[in-house]
Amino acid sequence: MPHVQYVTDTNGKPLYVQVPIKEYEKLLADAEELADIAAYKRAKKNPGKAVPFAEAFAEVEAHHDKQMF
């Protein structure tokens, strides 16, 4: 990441990192994709009962709505 800037304290110790928004958004997207891959691998290791798509979708939507508020 060539555009990273460090914010340091008075002793020069790094405290924060500033990243351009485009790079930040890519980091978030990459992290989300990795989390999805990890969840998929866990699910494949421990197969449970099958859930109809409509039921699973409704559950995801309900969970998403709770996260919004």
C-alpha positions in Angstrom: 0.0 0.0 0.0 2.0 2.9 -1.3 -0.4 5.6 -0.1 -0.5 4.8 3.6 0.4 7.5 6.1 1.2 7.0 9.8 0.1 9.3 12.6 2.6 9.1 15.4 2.9 10.4 19.0 5.5 12.9 20.1 8.0 10.1 20.4 7.5 8.9 16.9 5.5 5.8 18.0 2.8 4.9 15.3 -0.7 5.4 16.7 -2.9 5.4 13.6 -2.8 4.7 9.9 -4.5 6.8 7.2 -5.5 5.0 4.1 -7.1 6.4 1.0 -10.9 5.6 0.9 -10.6 3.5 -2.2 -8.0 1.3 -0.5 -10.0 1.2 2.7 -13.1 0.1 0.8 -11.1 -2.7 -0.9 -9.7 -3.8 2.4 -13.2 -4.0 3.8 -14.5 -5.9 0.8 -11.5 -8.4 1.0 -12.1 -8.9 4.7 -15.8 -9.6 4.1 -15.0 -12.1 1.3 -12.5 -13.9 3.6 -15.1 -14.1 6.3 -17.6 -15.6 3.8 -15.1 -18.2 2.7 -14.3 -19.1 6.3 -18.0 -19.4 7.1 -18.5 -21.6 4.0 -15.6 -23.9 5.1 -17.1 -24.2 8.6 -20.5 -25.0 7.2 -19.0 -27.7 4.9 -17.2 -29.3 7.9 -20.4 -29.4 10.0 -23.3 -30.1 7.7 -26.6 -29.6 9.4 -30.2 -29.9 8.3 -31.1 -28.4 4.9 -33.1 -25.2 5.0 -35.3 -24.1 2.1 -33.9 -21.1 0.3 -37.0 -18.9 1.0 -36.7 -19.7 4.7 -33.0 -18.9 4.8 -33.4 -15.7 2.8 -36.2 -14.6 5.2 -33.9 -15.3 8.2 -31.1 -13.3 6.7 -33.4 -10.4 5.9 -34.8 -10.4 9.4 -31.2 -10.4 10.9 -30.2 -7.6 8.5 -33.2 -5.5 9.5 -32.3 -5.9 13.2 -28.7 -4.7 12.4 -30.0 -1.5 10.7 -31.7 -0.2 13.9 
